[in-house]
């Protein structure tokens, strides 16, 4: 009963936080551009700005994706990290925009790289606005939220601003390499080991959670040791979140309705479930799974056959246990560094919710 209560509290917290985050995003990524917003972002024009084109080619594709949903859990994590170290979450809202906008930018570009059809139940941005617009808008999302640091640098001070930029830059390098590994593997160029897969996840998915938590801890005045511990904990949450995504993509009916049935099989992705199944299924099953992954098929019968091999190898249960274990281990290292507070308990419940969710 206590677990259910904690889950309800986190769901409520995320629902309450989402509109606050969206309002802050609008400050740095306005829904519609005019002369004032363009001057805020770009400075005074030397010649003349085209507000209509900026709206059509930047704001509309970005907000078309943002308005489709998403839990906004990364900015929520930033606010929780700040609060858990005694900071004021309301002072960190603008900075919480950074990991959220960047995350959605990576989704926009990732969908082009994977030639995906759907994102959150609707045609992907590049299918709606064109590949050229989507690439440019996705890239813009990597930099627009940095306006939060640029516009608040005097308030933050030179040292904290520099540290925040360093956190951002390192994680953006990491996410690029994580995506590179993932792309190369699902081209069939290599079958990664479990350790290599987890490292990829730490860079592709874990890094933006790590960015969020480290920024929150930094803004609250946390020590270097606390900031790093928060980063490790958030990375574990991010990796576990990815593993849960992989599980839901194959066995979560509600999730499949929004993203596409067995899309990871279609893309030939080397997930933890696949790696485990290739190693633990019988020889015939492993060979068949490898063959279907190489087809990049959309045939539901073949995808179902691949899923049956994965289920039969006990790979979903193994992945679930791995995800839960890494979060528990990271929490045990972070918890002693945090003062007892409601925020600390919420942080623990927050991690549990993300890896136990059914959607």
C-alpha positions as CSV (number, residue, x, y, z in Angstrom):
1,X,0.0,0.0,0.0
2,X,2.9,2.3,0.8
3,X,4.4,1.7,-2.6
4,X,1.2,2.6,-4.3
5,X,0.9,5.8,-2.3
6,X,4.5,6.7,-3.3
7,X,3.6,6.0,-6.9
8,X,0.5,8.2,-6.8
9,X,2.6,11.0,-5.2
10,X,5.1,10.9,-8.0
11,X,2.4,10.9,-10.7
12,X,0.9,13.9,-9.0
13,X,4.3,15.6,-8.7
14,X,5.0,15.1,-12.4
15,X,1.5,16.4,-13.4
16,X,2.0,19.5,-11.2
17,X,5.6,20.1,-12.5
18,X,4.8,19.7,-16.2
19,X,2.9,23.0,-16.8
20,X,5.6,24.9,-14.8
21,X,8.3,23.4,-17.0
22,X,6.3,24.1,-20.2
23,X,5.9,27.7,-19.2
24,X,9.6,28.1,-18.6
25,X,10.3,26.5,-22.0
26,X,8.1,29.1,-23.7
27,X,10.4,31.8,-22.2
28,X,13.3,30.5,-24.2
29,X,11.5,28.7,-27.1
30,X,8.4,30.8,-27.7
31,X,5.4,29.2,-29.5
32,X,5.3,32.2,-31.9
33,X,8.0,34.5,-32.8
34,X,7.9,38.3,-33.0
35,X,10.5,41.0,-33.2
36,X,10.8,41.0,-29.4
37,X,11.4,37.2,-29.0
38,X,13.9,37.1,-31.8
39,X,15.8,40.0,-30.3
40,X,15.9,38.2,-27.0
41,X,17.3,35.1,-28.6
42,X,19.5,36.5,-31.4
43,X,20.2,40.1,-30.4
44,X,19.4,43.2,-32.4
45,X,19.2,42.5,-36.2
46,X,21.7,44.1,-38.5
47,X,19.2,44.0,-41.3
48,X,15.7,42.4,-40.6
49,X,14.2,39.3,-39.0
50,X,11.5,37.1,-40.5
51,X,9.3,36.2,-37.5
52,X,6.8,34.2,-39.6
53,X,9.5,31.8,-41.0
54,X,11.1,31.5,-37.5
55,X,7.7,30.4,-36.2
56,X,7.0,28.0,-39.0
57,X,10.5,26.4,-39.2
58,X,11.5,26.4,-35.6
59,X,8.8,27.0,-33.0
60,X,6.0,25.0,-34.7
61,X,7.9,21.7,-35.2
62,X,9.4,22.0,-31.7
63,X,6.1,22.6,-29.9
64,X,4.3,20.0,-32.1
65,X,6.6,17.5,-30.5
66,X,6.6,18.9,-27.0
67,X,2.8,19.2,-26.9
68,X,2.4,15.5,-27.6
69,X,3.2,14.6,-24.0
70,X,6.2,13.2,-22.3
71,X,6.6,13.0,-18.6
72,X,9.1,15.8,-18.2
73,X,10.8,13.6,-15.6
74,X,14.3,14.9,-16.3
75,X,13.5,18.5,-15.3
76,X,11.5,17.1,-12.4
77,X,14.7,15.2,-11.3
78,X,16.7,18.5,-11.5
79,X,14.2,20.2,-9.2
80,X,14.2,17.2,-6.8
81,X,18.1,17.2,-6.7
82,X,18.1,20.9,-5.9
83,X,15.5,20.5,-3.2
84,X,17.1,17.4,-1.6
85,X,20.3,19.5,-1.0
86,X,18.4,22.3,0.6
87,X,18.0,24.5,-2.5
88,X,14.8,26.2,-3.7
89,X,13.3,24.4,-6.6
90,X,11.5,27.6,-7.8
91,X,15.0,29.2,-8.3
92,X,16.0,26.3,-10.6
93,X,12.9,26.1,-13.0
94,X,14.6,28.0,-15.8
95,X,17.6,25.7,-15.8
96,X,15.3,22.6,-15.7
97,X,14.4,23.6,-19.3
98,X,17.9,22.5,-20.5
99,X,17.7,18.7,-20.2
100,X,14.1,18.6,-21.3
101,X,14.5,20.6,-24.5
102,X,17.8,18.8,-25.4
103,X,16.1,15.4,-24.7
104,X,13.3,16.2,-27.2
105,X,15.8,17.4,-29.7
106,X,17.6,14.1,-29.6
107,X,14.2,12.3,-30.2
108,X,13.6,14.5,-33.2
109,X,17.0,13.7,-34.8
110,X,16.9,10.0,-33.6
111,X,13.6,9.5,-35.4
112,X,15.2,10.7,-38.7
113,X,18.2,8.4,-38.2
114,X,15.9,5.4,-37.5
115,X,13.4,6.4,-40.2
116,X,10.7,6.0,-37.6
117,X,7.1,6.5,-38.5
118,X,5.5,7.4,-35.1
119,X,6.5,9.3,-32.1
120,X,4.0,9.4,-29.2
121,X,1.2,8.1,-31.3
122,X,1.5,10.5,-34.2
123,X,3.7,10.9,-37.3
124,X,7.3,11.9,-36.5
125,X,8.3,15.5,-36.9
126,X,10.2,14.8,-40.2
127,X,7.1,13.1,-41.6
128,X,5.0,16.3,-40.8
129,X,7.4,19.1,-41.5
130,X,10.1,17.5,-43.7
131,X,13.5,16.2,-43.0
132,X,15.3,19.5,-43.5
133,X,13.1,21.4,-41.0
134,X,13.3,18.5,-38.5
135,X,17.1,18.3,-38.6
136,X,17.5,22.0,-38.1
137,X,14.8,22.3,-35.4
138,X,16.3,19.3,-33.6
139,X,19.8,20.8,-33.7
140,X,18.4,24.2,-32.5
141,X,17.0,22.3,-29.4
142,X,20.5,21.4,-28.4
143,X,21.4,25.1,-27.9
144,X,18.2,27.2,-27.4
145,X,17.8,26.2,-23.7
146,X,21.4,27.4,-23.0
147,X,19.8,30.8,-23.1
148,X,18.8,30.1,-19.5
149,X,22.5,30.1,-18.5
150,X,23.4,33.0,-20.8
151,X,20.6,35.2,-19.4
152,X,21.3,34.3,-15.8
153,X,25.1,34.3,-15.7
154,X,25.4,37.3,-13.4
155,X,22.9,35.8,-10.9
156,X,24.8,32.4,-11.0
157,X,28.3,33.9,-10.8
158,X,31.2,33.1,-13.1
159,X,32.3,29.9,-11.4
160,X,28.9,28.2,-11.2
161,X,28.1,29.3,-14.8
162,X,31.4,27.7,-16.0
163,X,30.7,24.5,-14.1
164,X,27.2,24.3,-15.6
165,X,28.5,24.8,-19.1
166,X,31.1,22.0,-18.5
167,X,28.4,19.6,-17.3
168,X,26.3,20.4,-20.4
169,X,29.2,20.1,-22.9
170,X,30.5,16.8,-21.5
171,X,27.1,15.2,-21.5
172,X,26.4,16.4,-25.1
173,X,29.7,14.7,-26.2
174,X,28.6,11.6,-24.3
175,X,25.1,11.5,-25.9
176,X,26.6,11.7,-29.4
177,X,28.9,8.7,-28.8
178,X,26.1,6.7,-27.2
179,X,24.0,7.3,-30.3
180,X,26.9,6.3,-32.5
181,X,27.3,3.0,-30.8
182,X,23.6,2.3,-31.0
183,X,23.4,3.2,-34.7
184,X,26.4,1.0,-35.6
185,X,25.0,-2.0,-33.7
186,X,21.6,-2.0,-35.2
187,X,23.1,-1.8,-38.7
188,X,24.3,-5.3,-37.8
189,X,28.0,-4.3,-37.7
190,X,28.5,-5.8,-34.3
191,X,26.8,-7.7,-31.5
192,X,27.8,-5.8,-28.3
193,X,28.5,-7.4,-25.0
194,X,26.1,-6.7,-22.1
195,X,28.7,-4.3,-20.6
196,X,29.1,-2.4,-23.9
197,X,25.3,-2.1,-24.1
198,X,25.0,-0.7,-20.6
199,X,27.8,1.8,-21.4
200,X,25.9,2.9,-24.5
201,X,22.8,3.4,-22.4
202,X,24.8,5.3,-19.8
203,X,25.7,7.7,-22.6
204,X,22.6,7.8,-24.8
205,X,19.9,7.8,-22.1
206,X,21.7,8.1,-18.8
207,X,23.6,11.2,-19.7
208,X,20.6,13.6,-19.9
209,X,19.3,12.4,-16.5
210,X,22.9,12.8,-15.2
211,X,23.0,16.3,-16.7
212,X,19.7,17.2,-15.0
213,X,20.7,15.9,-11.5
214,X,24.2,17.3,-11.6
215,X,22.8,20.7,-12.6
216,X,20.3,20.6,-9.8
217,X,22.9,19.6,-7.2
218,X,25.3,22.3,-8.5
219,X,22.6,25.0,-8.4
220,X,21.8,24.0,-4.8
221,X,25.4,24.5,-3.8
222,X,26.2,20.8,-3.4
223,X,29.8,19.6,-2.9
224,X,31.8,18.0,-5.7
225,X,31.2,14.6,-4.1
226,X,27.5,15.2,-3.8
227,X,27.2,16.4,-7.4
228,X,29.1,13.3,-8.7
229,X,26.9,10.9,-6.5
230,X,23.8,12.6,-7.9
231,X,25.2,12.1,-11.4
232,X,25.8,8.4,-10.8
233,X,22.3,7.9,-9.3
234,X,20.6,9.8,-12.2
235,X,22.6,7.8,-14.7
236,X,21.4,4.6,-13.1
237,X,17.8,5.9,-13.3
238,X,18.3,6.8,-17.0
239,X,19.7,3.4,-17.9
240,X,17.0,1.6,-16.0
241,X,14.4,3.8,-17.7
242,X,15.8,2.8,-21.1
243,X,15.8,-0.9,-20.1
244,X,12.1,-0.5,-19.0
245,X,11.4,1.1,-22.4
246,X,12.9,-1.9,-24.1
247,X,10.8,-4.2,-22.1
248,X,7.6,-2.3,-22.7
249,X,8.4,-2.1,-26.4
250,X,8.0,-5.9,-26.5
251,X,5.5,-6.7,-23.8
252,X,3.7,-3.5,-22.9
253,X,0.5,-3.3,-24.8
254,X,-0.3,0.3,-24.0
255,X,3.2,1.4,-24.8
256,X,3.2,-0.4,-28.1
257,X,0.1,1.5,-29.1
258,X,2.0,4.8,-28.9
259,X,5.3,3.8,-30.5
260,X,4.7,0.9,-32.8
261,X,4.4,-2.9,-32.1
262,X,7.9,-4.3,-31.6
263,X,9.6,-1.3,-33.2
264,X,12.9,-2.3,-31.6
265,X,12.8,-5.6,-33.5
266,X,12.0,-3.8,-36.8
267,X,15.0,-1.5,-36.2
268,X,17.3,-4.5,-35.4
269,X,18.2,-2.9,-32.1
270,X,20.6,-4.6,-29.7
271,X,18.8,-4.2,-26.4
272,X,19.7,-5.9,-23.2
273,X,16.8,-8.3,-23.8
274,X,18.2,-9.2,-27.2
275,X,21.7,-9.6,-26.0
276,X,20.6,-11.8,-23.1
277,X,18.3,-13.9,-25.4
278,X,21.1,-14.4,-28.0
279,X,23.3,-15.8,-25.3
280,X,20.6,-17.8,-23.4
281,X,18.1,-19.1,-25.9
282,X,18.7,-22.5,-27.5
283,X,20.9,-22.5,-30.6
284,X,18.0,-22.6,-33.0
285,X,16.1,-19.8,-31.3
286,X,19.1,-17.6,-31.1
287,X,19.9,-18.1,-34.8
288,X,16.3,-17.3,-35.7
289,X,16.2,-14.1,-33.6
290,X,19.5,-13.0,-35.2
291,X,18.0,-13.6,-38.7
292,X,14.8,-11.7,-37.9
293,X,16.7,-8.7,-36.5
294,X,18.8,-8.6,-39.7
295,X,15.6,-8.4,-41.8
296,X,14.4,-5.0,-40.3
297,X,11.0,-6.4,-40.9
298,X,7.6,-4.8,-40.2
299,X,5.8,-8.2,-40.5
300,X,3.9,-8.7,-37.2
301,X,4.2,-12.5,-37.4
302,X,8.0,-12.4,-37.7
303,X,8.2,-9.8,-34.9
304,X,6.0,-12.0,-32.7
305,X,8.3,-14.9,-33.4
306,X,11.3,-12.8,-32.3
307,X,9.5,-11.7,-29.2
308,X,8.6,-15.3,-28.3
309,X,12.3,-16.2,-28.4
310,X,13.1,-13.3,-26.1
311,X,10.4,-14.2,-23.7
312,X,11.3,-17.9,-23.7
313,X,14.9,-17.1,-22.7
314,X,13.6,-15.2,-19.6
315,X,15.2,-12.0,-20.9
316,X,12.5,-9.6,-19.8
317,X,12.8,-10.8,-16.2
318,X,16.6,-10.6,-16.4
319,X,16.5,-7.1,-17.7
320,X,14.0,-6.0,-15.0
321,X,16.2,-7.4,-12.3
322,X,19.3,-5.7,-13.8
323,X,17.5,-2.3,-13.9
324,X,16.2,-2.5,-10.3
325,X,19.6,-3.6,-9.0
326,X,21.6,-0.8,-10.5
327,X,19.2,1.9,-9.2
328,X,19.3,0.3,-5.7
329,X,23.1,0.2,-5.7
330,X,23.3,3.9,-6.8
331,X,20.8,5.0,-4.2
332,X,22.7,3.3,-1.4
333,X,25.7,5.4,-2.3
334,X,23.8,8.7,-2.6
335,X,21.4,8.4,0.4
336,X,24.0,8.9,3.2
337,X,25.0,12.2,1.6
338,X,21.5,13.7,1.8
339,X,19.9,15.2,4.9
340,X,16.6,13.5,5.9
341,X,13.7,15.4,4.2
342,X,10.5,14.9,2.3
343,X,12.5,15.6,-0.9
344,X,14.9,12.8,-0.2
345,X,12.0,10.3,0.2
346,X,10.3,11.6,-2.9
347,X,13.6,11.2,-4.8
348,X,13.7,7.5,-3.8
349,X,10.0,7.0,-4.8
350,X,10.7,8.8,-8.0
351,X,13.4,6.3,-9.1
352,X,11.1,3.4,-8.2
353,X,8.2,4.8,-10.2
354,X,10.3,5.2,-13.4
355,X,11.5,1.6,-13.4
356,X,8.2,0.0,-12.4
357,X,5.9,2.0,-14.7
358,X,3.7,0.2,-17.2
359,X,3.6,2.9,-19.8
